[in-house]
Amino acid sequence: MAGRNPPPYRPRGGVNFSSSSRSFHPSRNSTKNVNSEERKKASSSNWDNKAAIDGDIDDIQNLSPLVGTCPFMCPVEEREKRERLRDLAVFERLYGNPAKSSPSLAVKKFCRTISGKTVQDSDVRPLSVLEDTLNYLSNLLYSTEHPFEVVHDFIFDRMRSIRQDLSMQNIACSRVVSMYERMVKFHIISQHKLRRCGGLNISSLSYLNMEQLTKALVTLFNLYEANRTSESIFENEAEFFSFYVLLHLDSKTQGTGETLSLWFCRVPSHIMKSTEMNFARKILRYFKLGFYKKFIHITESEASYLQYCIIEPSINEVRALAISCVNYGGYKLQPFPLAALSKFLMMKEWELESFCNDSGLQTSIDEEGNSCLPTKQTTLIYPKGGLHKYYPLESERFERLSVEL
């Protein structure tokens, strides 16, 4: 469909920044038996010179390792203080009372700066309590009682507190690997849901969420390495490595100062050869080269649901490229039928018409009453900052996966 005049738009290339399984536990015989070493400090790995769980919490000031003894999701002293200050999130209020909570509702808040002079063992939750807290928070993710941005804000803060307690105790066993996988999953699904929210603060929430997603992924890779034996492999490891690659589709993703090519050099060979990583590398290559047909259809046929959640913003870009090629390469006297183009781009016909209009193109109706896209239009634009509407791929498979997740 290429014409003489090159399309004015191409997808962005990668940037320099650092099948979804429902089970987030390592395979039974694939990791060290380290449950009896819950307080083992992660040794330096090939991924980072820091300990495995240093990467995402940078506000802890010279703390000696602690052994948490708090039996509740929130320390009693903090809960009582926040009750007095009426500093309770909507999920923590007993019978809706902003000044009353309970051990089954209150969850420890994230503290930006912690001093070794003030923190006590009784302020820190042990691993078993942290796992129970994570289970509680995960169950809130699909709550419909409040707007999603409210749900996200609460879980986001309390998960950071979980990571903070893990860091203060230097816990880096395989159970923590499972916890980090679930937290990364939360950030990916949140990013997907936040795109569909309105409001002034959504952009900020999305930015912070992506920042924590990147940090949590890097820490997860450190944890994989810290728990690795010569023959070990975690059940979901390859898929979580693929997320890191797919995040390079978005130029707005925060960086870690390392190119993807250098990062690839340190990925274990069995991960590089995996189906999940092969898919991610293909998608990245098709995106850079502008192979929009392959990009869309391989995403639909091969991506896990979590992979799709990461890829989704880039689908707008490859669709814009396809429409640009149709517009510049088509025959002026023969408008392109939207029904055929919508199947090609895997979107509803009315959504495609809206997508074309947002891109500055006019649609028309032919003599038979079918919607068409007249070609050779000179009004084609790609809004600065991209199109902010997200049209999902028309895929029964993704609809099914989203229900199963």
C-alpha positions in Angstrom: 0.0 0.0 0.0 3.0 2.2 -0.1 2.7 5.3 -2.4 5.2 7.7 -3.8 4.9 10.1 -0.9 6.3 8.5 2.3 4.0 8.6 5.3 4.8 11.4 7.7 4.6 9.1 10.7 6.7 6.2 11.9 6.6 4.4 15.2 9.2 5.4 17.8 12.2 3.1 18.3 13.3 1.7 21.6 14.7 3.9 24.4 17.3 3.5 27.1 15.7 2.8 30.5 16.4 -0.1 32.5 1.1 -16.4 28.5 0.2 -14.8 31.6 0.2 -17.5 34.2 -2.3 -17.2 37.0 0.2 -18.9 39.4 3.0 -16.7 40.7 4.8 -19.4 42.6 8.1 -21.0 41.5 7.8 -24.5 40.1 8.1 -27.1 42.8 11.5 -28.5 42.0 13.0 -25.5 40.3 14.4 -23.4 43.1 16.5 -23.7 46.2 14.8 -24.9 49.3 15.3 -21.7 51.2 12.1 -21.5 53.2 14.1 -22.0 56.4 16.3 -19.1 55.4 13.7 -16.4 55.3 16.1 -13.7 56.6 18.9 -14.6 54.2 20.5 -11.5 52.8 20.8 -11.5 49.1 24.3 -11.5 47.8 25.6 -9.3 45.1 24.5 -10.5 41.7 25.3 -9.9 38.0 22.4 -7.5 37.9 23.4 -5.0 40.5 26.1 -4.2 42.9 23.5 -3.8 45.7 21.7 -6.5 47.6 18.8 -8.0 45.7 16.1 -6.0 47.4 17.8 -2.6 47.7 16.7 -1.4 44.3 13.2 -0.2 44.9 13.4 1.4 48.4 16.1 4.1 48.6 14.8 6.0 51.6 16.1 3.6 54.4 19.0 5.3 56.2 21.7 3.0 57.5 19.4 0.5 59.2 20.7 -2.7 60.7 18.7 -5.7 59.7 15.6 -6.2 61.8 13.5 -9.2 62.7 9.9 -8.0 62.5 7.5 -9.0 65.2 4.3 -7.0 64.3 1.4 -9.5 64.1 -1.0 -7.2 62.3 -1.2 -5.6 58.9 -0.6 -2.2 60.6 1.3 -1.7 63.9 -1.0 -0.8 66.8 0.7 2.5 67.5 0.4 3.6 63.9 -3.2 2.6 63.7 -4.2 4.5 66.9 -2.2 7.6 65.8 -3.9 7.6 62.4 -7.3 7.2 64.1 -6.6 10.3 66.2 -5.5 12.2 63.2 -8.4 10.9 61.1 -5.9 9.7 58.6 -7.6 6.6 57.4 -8.2 5.6 53.8 -11.8 4.7 52.9 -10.8 1.0 52.9 -9.6 1.2 56.5 -12.6 2.9 58.1 -14.7 0.7 60.4 -18.4 1.2 59.4 -17.3 4.3 57.4 -16.1 6.1 60.5 -13.0 8.2 59.4 -11.7 8.1 63.0 -12.1 4.4 63.7 -10.4 1.3 62.2 -9.5 -2.3 63.2 -6.7 -4.8 62.8 -8.5 -6.4 59.9 -8.8 -3.1 58.0 -5.8 -0.9 58.7 -2.7 -1.4 56.6 0.7 0.1 57.4 1.5 3.2 55.3 4.6 3.7 53.3 7.1 6.0 55.2 9.4 8.0 52.9 12.2 8.4 55.4 13.0 5.9 58.2 15.6 6.5 60.9 17.3 3.6 62.7 16.7 5.6 66.0 13.0 5.4 65.8 12.1 2.1 64.1 11.5 -0.9 66.3 11.0 -4.6 65.6 7.4 -4.2 66.7 6.9 -1.7 63.8 8.0 -4.2 61.2 5.9 -7.1 59.9 7.5 -10.6 59.5 7.3 -12.4 56.2 4.1 -14.4 57.0 2.2 -11.2 57.9 3.5 -9.5 54.8 2.2 -12.3 52.6 -1.2 -12.1 54.3 -1.2 -8.3 53.8 -0.4 -8.8 50.1 -3.2 -11.3 49.7 -5.6 -8.8 51.3 -4.5 -5.9 49.0 -4.7 -8.1 45.9 -8.3 -8.9 46.7 -9.1 -5.2 46.6 -7.7 -4.7 43.1 -11.0 -5.6 41.4 -13.2 -3.7 43.9 -16.0 -1.7 42.1 -17.2 0.2 45.2 -14.8 3.1 44.5 -13.3 4.6 41.4 -10.2 2.7 40.3 -7.8 5.6 40.9 -8.9 5.5 44.6 -8.3 1.7 44.7 -5.0 2.1 43.0 -3.8 4.9 45.2 -4.4 2.8 48.4 -2.9 -0.5 47.1 0.1 1.4 45.5 1.1 3.0 48.8 0.5 -0.1 51.0 2.5 -2.3 48.6 5.4 0.1 48.8 5.2 -0.4 52.6 5.4 -4.2 52.1 8.6 -3.8 50.0 10.0 -1.4 52.6 9.5 -4.0 55.4 11.1 -6.7 53.3 14.1 -4.4 52.7 14.5 -3.6 56.3 14.7 -7.3 57.1 16.9 -8.2 54.1 14.5 -11.1 53.2 15.2 -12.5 49.8 14.0 -16.1 49.7 11.8 -17.7 47.0 8.6 -16.7 48.8 9.6 -13.1 48.3 10.1 -13.8 44.6 6.5 -14.9 44.4 5.5 -11.7 46.2 7.4 -9.5 43.8 5.9 -11.2 40.8 2.4 -10.4 42.2 3.4 -6.8 42.9 4.7 -6.4 39.3 1.5 -7.9 38.1 -0.4 -5.2 40.1 1.5 -2.4 38.5 0.9 -3.8 35.0 -2.8 -4.2 35.4 -3.0 -0.8 37.1 -1.3 0.8 34.2 -3.9 -0.8 31.9 -6.8 0.4 34.0 -5.5 3.9 34.6 -5.4 4.6 30.9 -9.2 4.3 31.0 -9.7 6.7 33.9 -10.4 10.4 33.7 -9.3 13.2 36.0 -6.5 15.6 36.5 -4.3 13.3 38.5 -4.3 10.3 36.2 -1.1 11.3 34.4 0.8 11.7 37.7 -0.6 8.4 39.0 0.4 6.6 35.8 3.9 8.1 35.9 4.5 7.0 39.5 3.0 3.6 38.8 5.4 3.0 35.8 8.3 4.2 38.0 7.5 1.6 40.6 6.9 -1.1 38.0 10.4 -0.6 36.6 12.0 -0.6 40.0 10.1 -3.7 41.1 11.1 -5.6 38.0 14.8 -4.8 38.5 14.5 -6.1 42.1 12.7 -9.2 40.9 15.5 -10.0 38.5 18.0 -9.6 41.4 15.8 -12.0 43.5 15.8 -14.6 40.7 19.6 -14.5 40.6 20.0 -14.6 44.4 17.8 -17.8 44.5 19.3 -19.5 41.4 21.0 -22.8 41.4 22.7 -24.3 38.3 19.5 -26.1 37.2 16.9 -23.7 38.6 14.2 -21.9 36.7 11.2 -20.1 38.1 7.9 -20.9 36.5 7.1 -17.4 35.4 10.6 -16.0 35.1 10.8 -15.8 31.2 7.5 -13.9 31.0 8.6 -11.4 33.6 11.8 -10.8 31.7 9.8 -10.3 28.6 7.9 -7.5 30.3 11.1 -5.5 30.6 11.7 -5.8 26.9 8.1 -4.8 26.0 8.4 -1.7 28.2 10.9 -0.3 25.7 8.0 0.2 23.3 7.1 3.3 25.3 9.6 6.2 25.1 8.0 7.8 28.2 9.1 4.8 30.4 11.6 5.9 33.0 15.2 4.8 32.4 17.8 3.1 34.4 20.7 4.3 32.3 21.4 1.1 30.4 20.7 0.2 26.8 18.6 -2.9 26.1 21.5 -4.4 24.1 23.7 -4.4 27.1 20.9 -5.7 29.3 20.5 -8.7 26.9 24.1 -9.7 27.4 23.3 -10.5 31.1 20.1 -12.4 30.6 20.6 -16.1 31.2 20.6 -18.1 28.0 17.6 -20.3 28.9 15.6 -17.1 29.3 16.8 -15.6 26.0 15.7 -18.8 24.2 12.3 -18.9 25.8 9.0 -18.5 23.9 8.1 -15.4 25.9 11.4 -13.6 25.2 11.3 -14.6 21.5 7.8 -13.1 21.3 9.0 -9.8 23.0 12.0 -9.4 20.8 9.8 -10.0 17.7 7.3 -7.4 18.8 10.1 -4.9 19.5 11.6 -5.5 16.1 8.3 -5.2 14.2 7.5 -2.0 16.1 10.8 -0.4 15.2 10.6 -1.4 11.5 7.0 -0.4 11.2 5.6 -3.9 10.3 2.2 -3.0 11.6 0.4 -6.0 10.2 2.7 -8.5 11.8 2.7 -6.4 15.0 -1.0 -6.5 15.4 -1.7 -10.0 14.5 1.2 -11.6 16.4 0.1 -9.6 19.5 -3.4 -11.0 19.2 -2.3 -14.6 18.6 0.7 -14.9 20.9 0.7 -12.3 23.7 -0.3 -13.2 27.3 -2.8 -10.9 28.8 -0.1 -9.1 30.9 2.1 -8.7 27.8 -0.9 -7.2 26.0 -1.5 -4.7 28.8 2.1 -3.4 28.3 1.8 -3.4 24.5 -1.6 -1.7 24.3 -0.4 1.9 24.0 1.8 1.0 21.1 -1.1 -0.5 19.2 -2.4 3.1 18.6 0.9 3.9 17.0 1.0 1.0 14.6 -2.6 1.6 13.7 -1.8 5.3 12.9 1.0 4.1 10.7 -1.3 1.7 8.9 -3.9 4.5 8.3 -1.1 6.8 7.1 0.0 4.1 4.5 -3.6 3.7 3.3 -4.1 7.4 3.0 -0.8 8.1 1.1 -0.7 4.9 -0.9 -4.3 4.5 -1.9 -6.0 5.4 -5.1 -7.7 8.8 -4.8 -10.8 7.8 -6.8 -11.3 4.6 -4.8 -12.0 5.2 -1.1 -10.9 2.4 1.2 -13.8 0.5 2.9 -13.7 0.9 6.7 -15.2 -2.6 7.2 -12.1 -4.2 5.6 -9.7 -1.8 7.4 -11.3 -2.5 10.8 -10.8 -6.2 10.4 -7.2 -5.6 9.4 -6.6 -3.4 12.4 -8.7 -5.6 14.7 -11.1 -2.8 15.9 -14.8 -2.0 15.7 -15.8 -0.1 12.6 -17.2 2.8 14.6 -14.0 3.0 16.7 -12.0 3.1 13.5 -14.1 6.0 12.2 -13.4 7.8 15.5 -9.7 7.0 15.3 -9.5 8.4 11.7 -11.3 11.6 12.8 -8.9 12.0 15.7 -6.1 11.7 13.3 -7.5 14.5 11.1 -9.0 12.3 8.4 -12.6 12.5 7.2 -14.7 9.5 6.4 -17.5 9.2 3.9 -20.4 7.0 2.8 -20.4 5.3 -0.6 -23.3 4.7 -2.9 -24.1 1.4 -1.1 -24.2 3.0 2.3 -20.8 1.7 3.5 -18.4 3.8 5.4 -15.1 4.5 3.6 -11.8 6.4 4.1 -11.1 8.7 1.1 -7.3 8.6 0.4 -4.8 11.3 -0.4 -6.1 13.6 2.3 -3.6 16.3 3.4 -5.1 16.8 6.8 -3.5 13.7 8.4 -2.0 14.6 11.8 -0.7 12.7 14.8 -1.6 14.7 17.9 1.3 15.8 20.1 1.6 13.3 22.9 -0.2 10.6 21.0 -3.9 9.6 20.9 -5.2 9.3 24.4 -8.1 7.0 23.5 -7.4 3.3 23.8 -9.3 0.9 21.6 -8.7 -2.7 22.6 -7.9 -5.4 20.0 -11.1 -7.2 18.9 -10.0 -10.5 20.3 -12.1 -13.2 22.0 -8.9 -14.7 23.3 -8.0 -11.5 25.3 -11.6 -11.2 26.6 -11.4 -14.7 27.9 -7.9 -14.2 29.4 -9.0 -11.0 31.1 -11.8 -12.9 32.9 -9.5 -15.8 33.9 -6.7 -13.5 35.2 
